[in-house]
Amino acid sequence: MMHQADTLLHALLLNLEETVEKNRLAASQLSQTSRMQKIRASPTPYFLQNVCRL
């Protein structure tokens, strides 16, 4: 009985890790997309923004 519980717990943990990784990936893609949209919407050319940041 204990072995079954361990196996189930292990499977749940693996599933959770996978879900967290997928969410992390999706979040980074979203932030890149919003950054690109801000750059496109911005009147200042992208290369000038970078120079100003330095």
PDB file of N, CA, C and O in Angstrom:
ATOM      1  N   MET A   1       0.831  -1.200   0.000  1.00  0.00           N
ATOM      2  CA  MET A   1       0.000   0.000   0.000  1.00  0.00           C
ATOM      3  C   MET A   1       0.873   1.261   0.000  1.00  0.00           C
ATOM      4  O   MET A   1       0.593   2.217  -0.723  1.00  0.00           O
ATOM      5  N   MET A   2       1.917   1.253   0.806  1.00  0.00           N
ATOM      6  CA  MET A   2       2.802   2.419   0.896  1.00  0.00           C
ATOM      7  C   MET A   2       3.511   2.658  -0.428  1.00  0.00           C
ATOM      8  O   MET A   2       3.714   3.802  -0.835  1.00  0.00           O
ATOM      9  N   HIS A   3       3.894   1.555  -1.111  1.00  0.00           N
ATOM     10  CA  HIS A   3       4.587   1.664  -2.391  1.00  0.00           C
ATOM     11  C   HIS A   3       3.696   2.360  -3.427  1.00  0.00           C
ATOM     12  O   HIS A   3       4.168   3.179  -4.216  1.00  0.00           O
ATOM     13  N   GLN A   4       2.404   2.021  -3.411  1.00  0.00           N
ATOM     14  CA  GLN A   4       1.454   2.640  -4.337  1.00  0.00           C
ATOM     15  C   GLN A   4       1.381   4.146  -4.096  1.00  0.00           C
ATOM     16  O   GLN A   4       1.370   4.934  -5.042  1.00  0.00           O
ATOM     17  N   ALA A   5       1.332   4.534  -2.838  1.00  0.00           N
ATOM     18  CA  ALA A   5       1.245   5.945  -2.489  1.00  0.00           C
ATOM     19  C   ALA A   5       2.508   6.686  -2.931  1.00  0.00           C
ATOM     20  O   ALA A   5       2.437   7.803  -3.443  1.00  0.00           O
ATOM     21  N   ASP A   6       3.655   6.052  -2.726  1.00  0.00           N
ATOM     22  CA  ASP A   6       4.927   6.649  -3.150  1.00  0.00           C
ATOM     23  C   ASP A   6       4.959   6.845  -4.660  1.00  0.00           C
ATOM     24  O   ASP A   6       5.382   7.888  -5.158  1.00  0.00           O
ATOM     25  N   THR A   7       4.505   5.823  -5.376  1.00  0.00           N
ATOM     26  CA  THR A   7       4.507   5.887  -6.839  1.00  0.00           C
ATOM     27  C   THR A   7       3.590   7.000  -7.319  1.00  0.00           C
ATOM     28  O   THR A   7       3.939   7.753  -8.229  1.00  0.00           O
ATOM     29  N   LEU A   8       2.419   7.101  -6.706  1.00  0.00           N
ATOM     30  CA  LEU A   8       1.455   8.139  -7.071  1.00  0.00           C
ATOM     31  C   LEU A   8       2.029   9.525  -6.774  1.00  0.00           C
ATOM     32  O   LEU A   8       1.925  10.444  -7.585  1.00  0.00           O
ATOM     33  N   LEU A   9       2.633   9.651  -5.602  1.00  0.00           N
ATOM     34  CA  LEU A   9       3.222  10.931  -5.204  1.00  0.00           C
ATOM     35  C   LEU A   9       4.327  11.327  -6.181  1.00  0.00           C
ATOM     36  O   LEU A   9       4.425  12.487  -6.580  1.00  0.00           O
ATOM     37  N   HIS A  10       5.148  10.367  -6.557  1.00  0.00           N
ATOM     38  CA  HIS A  10       6.239  10.616  -7.501  1.00  0.00           C
ATOM     39  C   HIS A  10       5.686  11.093  -8.853  1.00  0.00           C
ATOM     40  O   HIS A  10       6.200  12.040  -9.447  1.00  0.00           O
ATOM     41  N   ALA A  11       4.629  10.418  -9.324  1.00  0.00           N
ATOM     42  CA  ALA A  11       4.003  10.787 -10.594  1.00  0.00           C
ATOM     43  C   ALA A  11       3.428  12.203 -10.511  1.00  0.00           C
ATOM     44  O   ALA A  11       3.550  12.986 -11.453  1.00  0.00           O
ATOM     45  N   LEU A  12       2.806  12.521  -9.389  1.00  0.00           N
ATOM     46  CA  LEU A  12       2.241  13.866  -9.214  1.00  0.00           C
ATOM     47  C   LEU A  12       3.330  14.932  -9.209  1.00  0.00           C
ATOM     48  O   LEU A  12       3.172  15.999  -9.802  1.00  0.00           O
ATOM     49  N   LEU A  13       4.433  14.632  -8.537  1.00  0.00           N
ATOM     50  CA  LEU A  13       5.553  15.582  -8.496  1.00  0.00           C
ATOM     51  C   LEU A  13       6.141  15.816  -9.882  1.00  0.00           C
ATOM     52  O   LEU A  13       6.442  16.951 -10.250  1.00  0.00           O
ATOM     53  N   LEU A  14       6.305  14.740 -10.653  1.00  0.00           N
ATOM     54  CA  LEU A  14       6.830  14.884 -12.009  1.00  0.00           C
ATOM     55  C   LEU A  14       5.883  15.730 -12.851  1.00  0.00           C
ATOM     56  O   LEU A  14       6.311  16.593 -13.618  1.00  0.00           O
ATOM     57  N   ASN A  15       4.606  15.471 -12.697  1.00  0.00           N
ATOM     58  CA  ASN A  15       3.589  16.215 -13.437  1.00  0.00           C
ATOM     59  C   ASN A  15       3.640  17.695 -13.049  1.00  0.00           C
ATOM     60  O   ASN A  15       3.534  18.574 -13.905  1.00  0.00           O
ATOM     61  N   LEU A  16       3.803  17.955 -11.763  1.00  0.00           N
ATOM     62  CA  LEU A  16       3.874  19.331 -11.270  1.00  0.00           C
ATOM     63  C   LEU A  16       5.102  20.047 -11.830  1.00  0.00           C
ATOM     64  O   LEU A  16       5.013  21.193 -12.273  1.00  0.00           O
ATOM     65  N   GLU A  17       6.242  19.367 -11.808  1.00  0.00           N
ATOM     66  CA  GLU A  17       7.473  19.961 -12.344  1.00  0.00           C
ATOM     67  C   GLU A  17       7.312  20.307 -13.820  1.00  0.00           C
ATOM     68  O   GLU A  17       7.748  21.364 -14.276  1.00  0.00           O
ATOM     69  N   GLU A  18       6.676  19.398 -14.557  1.00  0.00           N
ATOM     70  CA  GLU A  18       6.453  19.613 -15.985  1.00  0.00           C
ATOM     71  C   GLU A  18       5.544  20.826 -16.206  1.00  0.00           C
ATOM     72  O   GLU A  18       5.791  21.649 -17.087  1.00  0.00           O
ATOM     73  N   THR A  19       4.494  20.919 -15.394  1.00  0.00           N
ATOM     74  CA  THR A  19       3.553  22.032 -15.508  1.00  0.00           C
ATOM     75  C   THR A  19       4.237  23.359 -15.186  1.00  0.00           C
ATOM     76  O   THR A  19       4.035  24.353 -15.882  1.00  0.00           O
ATOM     77  N   VAL A  20       5.039  23.367 -14.137  1.00  0.00           N
ATOM     78  CA  VAL A  20       5.769  24.577 -13.755  1.00  0.00           C
ATOM     79  C   VAL A  20       6.693  25.009 -14.894  1.00  0.00           C
ATOM     80  O   VAL A  20       6.780  26.193 -15.220  1.00  0.00           O
ATOM     81  N   GLU A  21       7.376  24.043 -15.489  1.00  0.00           N
ATOM     82  CA  GLU A  21       8.305  24.349 -16.588  1.00  0.00           C
ATOM     83  C   GLU A  21       7.554  24.927 -17.793  1.00  0.00           C
ATOM     84  O   GLU A  21       8.002  25.895 -18.408  1.00  0.00           O
ATOM     85  N   LYS A  22       6.416  24.328 -18.118  1.00  0.00           N
ATOM     86  CA  LYS A  22       5.608  24.837 -19.238  1.00  0.00           C
ATOM     87  C   LYS A  22       5.136  26.259 -18.952  1.00  0.00           C
ATOM     88  O   LYS A  22       5.162  27.118 -19.833  1.00  0.00           O
ATOM     89  N   ASN A  23       4.706  26.502 -17.713  1.00  0.00           N
ATOM     90  CA  ASN A  23       4.241  27.841 -17.346  1.00  0.00           C
ATOM     91  C   ASN A  23       5.366  28.853 -17.405  1.00  0.00           C
ATOM     92  O   ASN A  23       5.167  29.985 -17.847  1.00  0.00           O
ATOM     93  N   ARG A  24       6.539  28.454 -16.965  1.00  0.00           N
ATOM     94  CA  ARG A  24       7.703  29.341 -16.999  1.00  0.00           C
ATOM     95  C   ARG A  24       8.024  29.728 -18.444  1.00  0.00           C
ATOM     96  O   ARG A  24       8.285  30.891 -18.752  1.00  0.00           O
ATOM     97  N   LEU A  25       7.996  28.729 -19.312  1.00  0.00           N
ATOM     98  CA  LEU A  25       8.260  28.954 -20.730  1.00  0.00           C
ATOM     99  C   LEU A  25       7.208  29.893 -21.329  1.00  0.00           C
ATOM    100  O   LEU A  25       7.543  30.834 -22.049  1.00  0.00           O
ATOM    101  N   ALA A  26       5.948  29.630 -21.026  1.00  0.00           N
ATOM    102  CA  ALA A  26       4.864  30.462 -21.552  1.00  0.00           C
ATOM    103  C   ALA A  26       4.999  31.896 -21.049  1.00  0.00           C
ATOM    104  O   ALA A  26       4.777  32.845 -21.800  1.00  0.00           O
ATOM    105  N   ALA A  27       5.361  32.051 -19.784  1.00  0.00           N
ATOM    106  CA  ALA A  27       5.514  33.392 -19.212  1.00  0.00           C
ATOM    107  C   ALA A  27       6.658  34.148 -19.876  1.00  0.00           C
ATOM    108  O   ALA A  27       6.540  35.344 -20.140  1.00  0.00           O
ATOM    109  N   SER A  28       7.764  33.461 -20.147  1.00  0.00           N
ATOM    110  CA  SER A  28       8.885  34.150 -20.773  1.00  0.00           C
ATOM    111  C   SER A  28       8.541  34.526 -22.209  1.00  0.00           C
ATOM    112  O   SER A  28       8.955  35.579 -22.694  1.00  0.00           O
ATOM    113  N   GLN A  29       7.782  33.662 -22.892  1.00  0.00           N
ATOM    114  CA  GLN A  29       7.354  33.995 -24.258  1.00  0.00           C
ATOM    115  C   GLN A  29       6.414  35.196 -24.233  1.00  0.00           C
ATOM    116  O   GLN A  29       6.488  36.064 -25.103  1.00  0.00           O
ATOM    117  N   LEU A  30       5.528  35.245 -23.237  1.00  0.00           N
ATOM    118  CA  LEU A  30       4.598  36.368 -23.120  1.00  0.00           C
ATOM    119  C   LEU A  30       5.341  37.668 -22.870  1.00  0.00           C
ATOM    120  O   LEU A  30       5.026  38.694 -23.473  1.00  0.00           O
ATOM    121  N   SER A  31       6.321  37.626 -21.987  1.00  0.00           N
ATOM    122  CA  SER A  31       7.040  38.862 -21.675  1.00  0.00           C
ATOM    123  C   SER A  31       7.859  39.326 -22.882  1.00  0.00           C
ATOM    124  O   SER A  31       8.001  40.528 -23.107  1.00  0.00           O
ATOM    125  N   GLN A  32       8.400  38.378 -23.662  1.00  0.00           N
ATOM    126  CA  GLN A  32       9.114  38.756 -24.882  1.00  0.00           C
ATOM    127  C   GLN A  32       8.155  39.390 -25.884  1.00  0.00           C
ATOM    128  O   GLN A  32       8.484  40.383 -26.533  1.00  0.00           O
ATOM    129  N   THR A  33       6.955  38.797 -26.002  1.00  0.00           N
ATOM    130  CA  THR A  33       5.953  39.320 -26.936  1.00  0.00           C
ATOM    131  C   THR A  33       5.545  40.731 -26.543  1.00  0.00           C
ATOM    132  O   THR A  33       5.460  41.612 -27.399  1.00  0.00           O
ATOM    133  N   SER A  34       5.293  40.955 -25.255  1.00  0.00           N
ATOM    134  CA  SER A  34       4.865  42.287 -24.832  1.00  0.00           C
ATOM    135  C   SER A  34       6.000  43.297 -25.000  1.00  0.00           C
ATOM    136  O   SER A  34       5.756  44.465 -25.299  1.00  0.00           O
ATOM    137  N   ARG A  35       7.238  42.844 -24.806  1.00  0.00           N
ATOM    138  CA  ARG A  35       8.384  43.725 -25.016  1.00  0.00           C
ATOM    139  C   ARG A  35       8.452  44.140 -26.490  1.00  0.00           C
ATOM    140  O   ARG A  35       8.670  45.309 -26.809  1.00  0.00           O
ATOM    141  N   MET A  36       8.263  43.163 -27.377  1.00  0.00           N
ATOM    142  CA  MET A  36       8.300  43.464 -28.811  1.00  0.00           C
ATOM    143  C   MET A  36       7.174  44.416 -29.189  1.00  0.00           C
ATOM    144  O   MET A  36       7.373  45.314 -30.006  1.00  0.00           O
ATOM    145  N   GLN A  37       5.992  44.230 -28.603  1.00  0.00           N
ATOM    146  CA  GLN A  37       4.866  45.113 -28.908  1.00  0.00           C
ATOM    147  C   GLN A  37       5.154  46.532 -28.422  1.00  0.00           C
ATOM    148  O   GLN A  37       4.817  47.504 -29.098  1.00  0.00           O
ATOM    149  N   LYS A  38       5.775  46.648 -27.253  1.00  0.00           N
ATOM    150  CA  LYS A  38       6.123  47.975 -26.738  1.00  0.00           C
ATOM    151  C   LYS A  38       7.136  48.648 -27.661  1.00  0.00           C
ATOM    152  O   LYS A  38       7.045  49.844 -27.939  1.00  0.00           O
ATOM    153  N   ILE A  39       8.102  47.858 -28.129  1.00  0.00           N
ATOM    154  CA  ILE A  39       9.125  48.401 -29.024  1.00  0.00           C
ATOM    155  C   ILE A  39       8.465  48.904 -30.314  1.00  0.00           C
ATOM    156  O   ILE A  39       8.779  49.991 -30.800  1.00  0.00           O
ATOM    157  N   ARG A  40       7.551  48.102 -30.855  1.00  0.00           N
ATOM    158  CA  ARG A  40       6.878  48.491 -32.101  1.00  0.00           C
ATOM    159  C   ARG A  40       6.011  49.727 -31.891  1.00  0.00           C
ATOM    160  O   ARG A  40       5.934  50.593 -32.762  1.00  0.00           O
ATOM    161  N   ALA A  41       5.361  49.807 -30.734  1.00  0.00           N
ATOM    162  CA  ALA A  41       4.443  50.913 -30.471  1.00  0.00           C
ATOM    163  C   ALA A  41       5.202  52.197 -30.133  1.00  0.00           C
ATOM    164  O   ALA A  41       4.651  53.294 -30.226  1.00  0.00           O
ATOM    165  N   SER A  42       6.439  52.054 -29.749  1.00  0.00           N
ATOM    166  CA  SER A  42       7.219  53.196 -29.293  1.00  0.00           C
ATOM    167  C   SER A  42       7.644  54.087 -30.458  1.00  0.00           C
ATOM    168  O   SER A  42       8.078  53.589 -31.496  1.00  0.00           O
ATOM    169  N   PRO A  43       7.518  55.407 -30.285  1.00  0.00           N
ATOM    170  CA  PRO A  43       7.951  56.322 -31.337  1.00  0.00           C
ATOM    171  C   PRO A  43       9.481  56.390 -31.465  1.00  0.00           C
ATOM    172  O   PRO A  43      10.010  56.702 -32.532  1.00  0.00           O
ATOM    173  N   THR A  44      10.177  56.095 -30.367  1.00  0.00           N
ATOM    174  CA  THR A  44      11.643  56.127 -30.400  1.00  0.00           C
ATOM    175  C   THR A  44      12.164  54.848 -31.036  1.00  0.00           C
ATOM    176  O   THR A  44      11.756  53.760 -30.628  1.00  0.00           O
ATOM    177  N   PRO A  45      13.036  54.938 -32.006  1.00  0.00           N
ATOM    178  CA  PRO A  45      13.593  53.717 -32.606  1.00  0.00           C
ATOM    179  C   PRO A  45      14.276  52.838 -31.548  1.00  0.00           C
ATOM    180  O   PRO A  45      14.850  53.328 -30.575  1.00  0.00           O
ATOM    181  N   TYR A  46      14.193  51.556 -31.773  1.00  0.00           N
ATOM    182  CA  TYR A  46      14.704  50.589 -30.809  1.00  0.00           C
ATOM    183  C   TYR A  46      16.181  50.814 -30.497  1.00  0.00           C
ATOM    184  O   TYR A  46      16.578  50.770 -29.332  1.00  0.00           O
ATOM    185  N   PHE A  47      16.990  51.051 -31.515  1.00  0.00           N
ATOM    186  CA  PHE A  47      18.431  51.191 -31.265  1.00  0.00           C
ATOM    187  C   PHE A  47      18.723  52.432 -30.413  1.00  0.00           C
ATOM    188  O   PHE A  47      19.678  52.438 -29.636  1.00  0.00           O
ATOM    189  N   LEU A  48      17.913  53.473 -30.556  1.00  0.00           N
ATOM    190  CA  LEU A  48      18.104  54.667 -29.726  1.00  0.00           C
ATOM    191  C   LEU A  48      17.755  54.391 -28.265  1.00  0.00           C
ATOM    192  O   LEU A  48      18.422  54.878 -27.352  1.00  0.00           O
ATOM    193  N   GLN A  49      16.698  53.599 -28.058  1.00  0.00           N
ATOM    194  CA  GLN A  49      16.328  53.226 -26.680  1.00  0.00           C
ATOM    195  C   GLN A  49      17.491  52.511 -26.007  1.00  0.00           C
ATOM    196  O   GLN A  49      17.797  52.764 -24.842  1.00  0.00           O
ATOM    197  N   ASN A  50      18.134  51.621 -26.745  1.00  0.00           N
ATOM    198  CA  ASN A  50      19.263  50.883 -26.182  1.00  0.00           C
ATOM    199  C   ASN A  50      20.424  51.807 -25.860  1.00  0.00           C
ATOM    200  O   ASN A  50      21.065  51.657 -24.820  1.00  0.00           O
ATOM    201  N   VAL A  51      20.699  52.750 -26.730  1.00  0.00           N
ATOM    202  CA  VAL A  51      21.778  53.695 -26.494  1.00  0.00           C
ATOM    203  C   VAL A  51      21.475  54.541 -25.256  1.00  0.00           C
ATOM    204  O   VAL A  51      22.353  54.790 -24.430  1.00  0.00           O
ATOM    205  N   CYS A  52      20.222  54.975 -25.142  1.00  0.00           N
ATOM    206  CA  CYS A  52      19.825  55.797 -23.990  1.00  0.00           C
ATOM    207  C   CYS A  52      19.938  55.016 -22.684  1.00  0.00           C
ATOM    208  O   CYS A  52      20.242  55.588 -21.637  1.00  0.00           O
ATOM    209  N   ARG A  53      19.694  53.709 -22.749  1.00  0.00           N
ATOM    210  CA  ARG A  53      19.774  52.885 -21.551  1.00  0.00           C
ATOM    211  C   ARG A  53      21.212  52.767 -21.058  1.00  0.00           C
ATOM    212  O   ARG A  53      21.441  52.646 -19.854  1.00  0.00           O
ATOM    213  N   LEU A  54      22.164  52.801 -21.952  1.00  0.00           N
ATOM    214  CA  LEU A  54      23.575  52.703 -21.572  1.00  0.00           C
ATOM    215  C   LEU A  54      23.963  53.997 -20.902  1.00  0.00           C
ATOM    216  O   LEU A  54      25.112  54.159 -20.489  1.00  0.00           O
TER     217      LEU A  54
END
